[in-house]
Amino acid sequence: MDRPVLVIGNKNYSSWSLRPWLLLRHFGVAFDEVRLALDSPDFTRQALRHSPTGKVPALRDGGLHVWDSLAICEYANERWLDGRGWPSDRAQRAVARAAAAEMHSGFTALRTQLPMNSRRQPDGYRWDAAAQADIGRICALWAELRGTYGTGGDFLFGQFGIVDAMFAPVAVRFDGYGVPVDGGAEPYHRALLALPALREWRQAGAAETERLAATDALRVPL
């Protein structure tokens, strides 16, 4: 049987691609990877071969095409993970889905002002009050979920799952921009960064030669 194919963008920049890639890799799902350079002139044309939106990520499993990071994670959970992507408890599963959905649709200021750049190092760059409010909400949510549901493991609901994959790019952003993460959120931040699959992704991103000028230019204080 042919292996599924996950179409992604640059590992250095594509936060949406990281999420399903990390889930599949962490759980040992075998898949083939197609990487499209985000800034290439024919990116959209190539992406449209795999996704009706012309965006990444996209998953092809036989004749089935699934687009959108969260939809891919949900499909993978049913197809290969036997439900392990979400907590087994129904109430916890509902809360985990709410947190994942909040990440999926929110935190616009954080996304805009601290774009994904996996090889970035802190350099004094700063963000405005709106992005700081997003940071505060995320750290409070991490601490709350860890404190309430995180027994039995290092992640938000103990064991790594879809909700953690959704927040993994935030951990990379916090690390690269030097965002202080204190209190109950800090151990979780460290656990995400130490995840072997995430370390593998970041190492591959650091080896990429492509550059997104607008993202790499964010190196001076606002």
KOLMIKOL-467502 format. One record per atom (N, C-alpha, C): residue in three letters; z, y, x. Coordinates in steps of 0.001 Angstrom, whole numbers, plus 500000, padded with zeros to 6 digits. Atoms other than C-alpha are relative to their C-alpha. Layout:
AlaZYX/...
This chain:
Met500000498802500855/Met500000500000500000/Met500000501240500885/Asp500051498753499250/Asp499126503478501269/Asp501331500728499895/Arg498774499227500000/Arg502050505652502252/Arg499770501326499291/Pro500153498674500591/Pro502717508891500357/Pro499689501021501088/Val500374498928499078/Val501413512066501968/Val500705501281499560/Leu499345498729500269/Leu503515515233502176/Leu499260501093500757/Val500730498872499415/Val501542518423502780/Val500984501164500148/Ile499016498973499706/Ile503620521132504438/Ile499350501172500733/Gly500413498883499166/Gly503296524503506149/Gly500641499897501367/Asn499385499973498676/Asn504496525517509583/Asn501480499657499903/Lys498581500353500014/Lys507855523966510368/Lys500872501173500429/Asn499205498854499595/Asn508962527203511946/Asn500263500954498840/Tyr499921498957501019/Tyr508390529283508803/Tyr500151499504498559/Ser500128500416501396/Ser508010527166505669/Ser501294499391499464/Ser498729500473500550/Ser511404526920503996/Ser499780499037498830/Trp500252500885501140/Trp509916525346500872/Trp499544498626500458/Ser500436501301499485/Ser508254522618502911/Ser501160499196500562/Leu498859500692499392/Leu511505521823504693/Leu500768499170498986/Arg499102500642500961/Arg513326520843501517/Arg499603498555499682/Pro500340501400500269/Pro511393517721500420/Pro499832499184501269/Trp500141500712498721/Trp510573516810504034/Trp501355499483500464/Leu498657500372499552/Leu514285516777504875/Leu500564498866499158/Leu499495501057500884/Leu515164514670501845/Leu499355498660500331/Leu500703501245499697/Leu512503512072502597/Leu500407499442501358/Arg499665500451498658/Arg513310511924506297/Arg501432499484500076/His498600500410499953/His517067511718505799/His500197498619499387/Phe499830501275500685/Phe516735508789503410/Phe499055498913500515/Gly500830501015499375/Gly514212506990505594/Gly498782499596499215/Val501228500290500743/Val511266507182503209/Val498812500195500941/Ala501176499904499131/Ala508073506459505140/Ala498911500816499307/Phe501060499181500568/Phe505401509086504588/Phe499142500552501124/Asp500884499319499068/Asp502437510668506296/Asp500103501503499750/Glu499817498553500054/Glu502522514381507034/Glu498685500708500319/Val501135499119499736/Val499734516935506797/Val500553501416500106/Arg499470498659499783/Arg500641520313508276/Arg498857501013499988/Leu500989498936500100/Leu498650523413507325/Leu500606501284500558/Ala499522498744499425/Ala499016526621509320/Ala499962501091498930/Leu499887499055501107/Leu500224529264506865/Leu499099501212500157/Asp500739498760499766/Asp498365532151508485/Asp498528499769500334/Ser501395500274499672/Ser495030530429508995/Ser499082500532498901/Pro500908499419501002/Pro491980531957507226/Pro499673499055498852/Asp500371500945501052/Asp491282528766505294/Asp501207499249499445/Phe498806500684500502/Phe494887527906504392/Phe499891499701498508/Thr500035500202501453/Thr494414528415500651/Thr498957498960499616/Arg501038500984500306/Arg491172526442500598/Arg500495498589500293/Gln499483501324499662/Gln492843523531502364/Gln501123499584499056/Ala498874500331500869/Ala495981523728500230/Ala499544499617498602/Leu500507500314501340/Leu493938523660497021/Leu499482498568499894/Arg500385501414500026/Arg492771520175497984/Arg501160499117499585/His498805500801500264/His496350519011497454/His500850500533498862/Ser499134499365500987/Ser497925521476495001/Ser499201500984499170/Pro500748499053500835/Pro496572523419492010/Pro500415501447500220/Thr499544498639499742/Thr498580526451493118/Thr499500500540501334/Gly500417499573498673/Gly497118526562496620/Gly501168500301500910/Lys498796499777499210/Lys500636526478498036/Lys500560498661500473/Val499290501173499516/Val502802524042499971/Val501489500171499694/Pro500423501373499739/Pro504580521695499795/Pro499297499387498803/Ala500605500828501037/Ala502633519128497844/Ala500117498548500446/Leu499861501433499712/Leu503055515374497631/Leu498893499245499299/Arg500974500901500591/Arg500336512810497073/Arg500515498574500132/Asp499558501399500013/Asp501446509317496068/Asp498978499202499216/Gly501124500631500670/Gly498369507245495333/Gly499154501061499332/Gly500798499025500733/Gly496481509122492636/Gly500815501145499417/Leu499130498983500572/Leu499465511276491703/Leu500203501146500986/His499723498813499203/His499799514841493008/His501183500733499373/Val498817499265500458/Val503163516619492724/Val500144501238500866/Trp499818498763499259/Trp503623520256493719/Trp501346500606499607/Asp498702499350500123/Asp506755522440494020/Asp501072499133500654/Ser499014500726499189/Ser509625521496496326/Ser501013499242499155/Leu498982500668500796/Leu512201520701493658/Leu499405498855499191/Ala500658501080500733/Ala509738518661491595/Ala499736498802500907/Ile500218501093499050/Ile508885516626494694/Ile501304499268500270/Cys498698500636499778/Cys512570516009495364/Cys500409499147498805/Glu499665500784501201/Glu513099514874491764/Glu499154498724499925/Tyr500860501187500022/Tyr510120512542491972/Tyr500445498990501048/Ala499543500897498934/Ala511306511115495290/Ala501293499302499603/Asn498736500592500423/Asn514752510540493792/Asn499783498818499068/Glu500295501089500925/Glu513272508392491037/Glu499154498902500647/Arg500984500936499449/Arg510551506756493111/Arg500568499145501134/Trp499572500702498796/Trp512360505812496332/Trp501506499962500228/Leu498581499874499650/Leu516043506801496301/Leu500947499322499028/Asp499136500645500997/Asp517340504916493245/Asp501110500933499516/Gly499048499041500540/Gly519071508079492078/Gly500989500564500995/Arg499017499545499005/Arg520959508716495336/Arg499874501486500348/Gly500164498590499701/Gly519616512247495524/Gly500954500911499251/Trp499022499239500775/Trp522146513414492921/Trp501314499238499936/Pro498729500712500179/Pro525857512620492425/Pro499906498988498865/Ser500036501030501040/Ser526465509487490363/Ser500741500428498741/Asp499240499514501150/Asp528963511257488100/Asp499168501010499213/Arg500858499150500823/Arg527243512979485174/Arg500371501474500078/Ala499574498603499932/Ala529337516152485263/Ala499669500605501363/Gln500336499508498670/Gln528933516508489019/Gln498494500168500161/Arg501462499914499929/Arg525227515855488668/Arg499501501277499328/Ala500388498765500697/Ala524949518731486189/Ala500290501221500858/Val499650498862499152/Val526753521112488535/Val499080500063501216/Ala500901500033498843/Ala524646519994491504/Ala498617500506499624/Arg501315499531500444/Arg521465520602489524/Arg500024501510499750/Ala499903498557500227/Ala522692524060488495/Ala499973500760501323/Ala499989499336498691/Ala523384524972492131/Ala498620499945500644/Ala501348500131499435/Ala519991523644493238/Ala499030500938499296/Ala500884499115500758/Ala518259525583490465/Ala500263501461500344/Glu499683498624499594/Glu520107528777491427/Glu499331500332501331/Met500668499791498716/Met518809528375494964/Met498488500077499823/His501442500085500193/His515324527527493749/His499427501289499441/Ser500552498844500714/Ser514949530653491625/Ser500593501336500415/Gly499291498758499737/Gly517298533229493120/Gly500005500437501456/Phe499745499496498645/Phe518471535099496212/Phe498752500663500603/Thr501243499348499578/Thr515366537276496444/Thr500205500908501210/Ala499761499094498875/Ala516898539835498804/Ala500173499231501300/Leu499826500839498814/Leu517966537129501234/Leu498659499473500491/Arg501304500554499619/Arg514509535538501190/Arg499118501072500647/Thr500880498934499532/Thr512792538890501731/Thr500435500545501353/Gln499513499326498800/Gln514992540355504439/Gln500353499053501144/Leu499701500996498972/Leu515898537144506300/Leu499031498830499844/Pro500975501074500199/Pro512670535123506156/Pro500231498857500981/Met499834501196499177/Met512638531609507556/Met499294500176501345/Asn500549499979498647/Asn512127531550511322/Asn500880499073500832/Ser499134501037499469/Ser513455528335512779/Ser500354500195501458/Arg499705499824498581/Arg513248529378516427/Arg500690501333500304/Arg499404498683499794/Arg514854532779515913/Arg501414499906500566/Gln498657499865499457/Gln517993533803517839/Gln500579501344499566/Pro499397498724500424/Pro520484536501516707/Pro499763501102501023/Asp500332498911499081/Asp519598539902518133/Asp500458501370499492/Gly499522498724500517/Gly521429542574516157/Gly499306500472498748/Tyr500673499639501255/Tyr519056542701513195/Tyr501006499967498852/Arg499098499951501137/Arg520872543693509990/Arg499232500199498692/Trp500587500044501327/Trp520193543566506273/Trp500779500948499104/Asp499355499025500873/Asp521114545718503280/Asp501030499344499086/Ala498914500468500858/Ala523794545408500614/Ala499541498914499029/Ala500497501013500929/Ala521593543372498270/Ala499939498630500671/Ala500031501274499275/Ala521007540693500888/Ala501412499525500315/Gln498623500389499728/Gln524707540764501779/Gln500655499414498752/Ala499478500565501245/Ala525540540141498119/Ala499512498568499811/Asp500514501367500056/Asp523271537077498191/Asp500762499095500962/Ile499266500780499002/Ile525001535890501357/Ile501408499683499495/Gly498664500220500520/Gly528403536358499758/Gly500035498970498888/Arg500059500968501093/Arg527405534424496661/Arg499780498583500536/Ile500272501323499452/Ile526019531529498709/Ile501239499434500688/Cys498814500488499296/Cys529099531282500916/Cys501111499623499018/Ala498990500320501008/Ala531391531398497876/Ala499655498707499268/Leu500433501222500681/Leu529344528698496153/Leu500218498787500888/Trp499773501112499073/Trp529401526472499233/Trp501470499627500050/Ala498569500265499894/Ala533159526823499547/Ala500546499378498713/Glu499531500526501288/Glu533724526190495837/Glu499580498543499807/Leu500489501363500216/Leu531545523081495680/Leu500630499023500982/Arg499356500867499011/Arg532937521645498909/Arg501451499724499615/Gly498596500164500337/Gly536504522259497767/Gly500229499164498759/Thr499832500707501272/Thr535974520787494314/Thr499426498588500024/Tyr500731501268500103/Tyr533501517948494881/Tyr499720499327501341/Gly500492500457498707/Gly533094517436498614/Gly500807498929500700/Thr499253501081499358/Thr535609514672499285/Thr499075498812500246/Gly500794501193499709/Gly534124511607500900/Gly498770500261500831/Gly501156499698499164/Gly531601513372503119/Gly499998501450500416/Asp500074498653499438/Asp530507516553504833/Asp499183500975499168/Phe500951499170500727/Phe528166517892502171/Phe500583500462498670/Leu499438499317501164/Leu528542519772498905/Leu500647499049499008/Phe499438501003500899/Phe529158516654496842/Phe500351498726500771/Gly499629501123499145/Gly530276514436499706/Gly498839499524500838/Gln501163500527499298/Gln527076512665500643/Gln498796500930499839/Phe501193499144500032/Phe523822514453501439/Phe499117499657498808/Gly500870500212501146/Gly521544514949498453/Gly499040501165499820/Ile501025498994500272/Ile518924517169496849/Ile500562501406500089/Val499434498653499955/Val521256520141496459/Val500179500471501438/Asp499862499626498591/Asp521906520079500218/Asp498641500294500627/Ala501361499727499507/Ala518178519884500956/Ala499544501383499548/Met500391498693500492/Met517720522978498805/Met500643501128500801/Phe499310498959499255/Phe520277524932500840/Phe499775499921501510/Ala500186500151498555/Ala519209523661504276/Ala499288501190500644/Pro500633498831499369/Pro516797526577504944/Pro500928501204500113/Val499043498906499914/Val519656528980504246/Val500858499844501258/Ala499233500245498776/Ala521683527346507030/Ala499201500419501226/Val500858499601498881/Val518727527889509370/Val499920501520500075/Arg500028498536500024/Arg518464531535508292/Arg501307500577500546/Phe498710499493499539/Phe522190532127508786/Phe500136499847501510/Asp499897500254498573/Asp522000530596512250/Asp499103500955500796/Gly500960499203499247/Gly518913532526513354/Gly500249501489499949/Tyr499741498569500129/Tyr520022535934512079/Tyr501446500367500329/Gly498618499716499630/Gly523654535608513158/Gly500872500391498835/Val499192499690501182/Val525105535707509640/Val501373499347500153/Pro498673500611499925/Pro528896535212509794/Pro500264499107498790/Val499663500954501062/Val529944532160507771/Val501443499569500244/Asp498575500224499773/Asp533706531956507387/Asp500599499124498913/Gly499227500686501027/Gly536331530056505483/Gly499459498630499651/Gly500375501332500455/Gly535467527049503377/Gly498532499688500146/Ala501439500244499874/Ala531711527506503851/Ala499595499586501407/Glu500416500189498613/Glu531692527239507642/Glu499831498522500395/Pro500225501414499648/Pro532205523430508031/Pro498725499428499387/Tyr501231500473500632/Tyr529399522813505571/Tyr498778500527500729/His501095499428499232/His527118525176507461/His499764499196501273/Arg500123500787498766/Arg527821523251510668/Arg499453498606499715/Ala500470501349500338/Ala527231519903508928/Ala498502499990499735/Leu501443499924500236/Leu523793520994507742/Leu499237500125501309/Leu500709499782498739/Leu522764522236511180/Leu500036498770500898/Ala499869501204499171/Ala523965518974512764/Ala499234498808499451/Leu500714501116500611/Leu521945516785510411/Leu498818499600500877/Pro501072500393499073/Pro519576514721512604/Pro498606500386499523/Ala501336499661500497/Ala516575515274510356/Ala499728501492500098/Leu500194498560499880/Leu517121519032510336/Leu499808500392501460/Arg500185499731498582/Arg517453519066514119/Arg498584499619500433/Glu501373500421499690/Glu514170517162514332/Glu498992501036499521/Trp500894498971500565/Trp512443519715512073/Trp500005501250500867/Arg499907498762499230/Arg513724522674514098/Arg499395499845501394/Gln500612500237498694/Gln512677521137517397/Gln498483500038499901/Ala501445499962500199/Ala509176520611516034/Ala499532501423499727/Gly500363498618500273/Gly509116524173514724/Gly499981500850501258/Ala499936499231498756/Ala510112525555518107/Ala498797499730500890/Ala501149500361499172/Ala507149523743519670/Ala498681500509499441/Glu501241499488500581/Glu504586525286517307/Glu499544501258500729/Thr500556498844499284/Thr502283527884518799/Thr499608501137499064/Glu500397498946500929/Glu501369529808515631/Glu501101501045499861/Arg499063498900500206/Arg503012533174514988/Arg499651500727498712/Leu500154499107501146/Leu503539535117511763/Leu500547501351500423/Ala499606498735499396/Ala503593538697512987/Ala501102500703499218/Ala499018499261500813/Ala505572540163510060/Ala501379499383500151/Thr498706500675499874/Thr508339537566510425/Thr500551500145501397/Asp499517499915498619/Asp508554537562514202/Asp500357501424500401/Ala499719498606499658/Ala508688541380514218/Ala501399500437499605/Leu498663499600500467/Leu512129541419512547/Leu501020499781501116/Arg499147500165498821/Arg513978541952515798/Arg500741501278500376/Val499279498764499709/Val515483545422515566/Val500900500316498823/Pro499106499661501114/Pro518406546731513497/Pro499297500909498997/Leu500528499122501052/Leu517490548308510174/Leu500756501331500007/
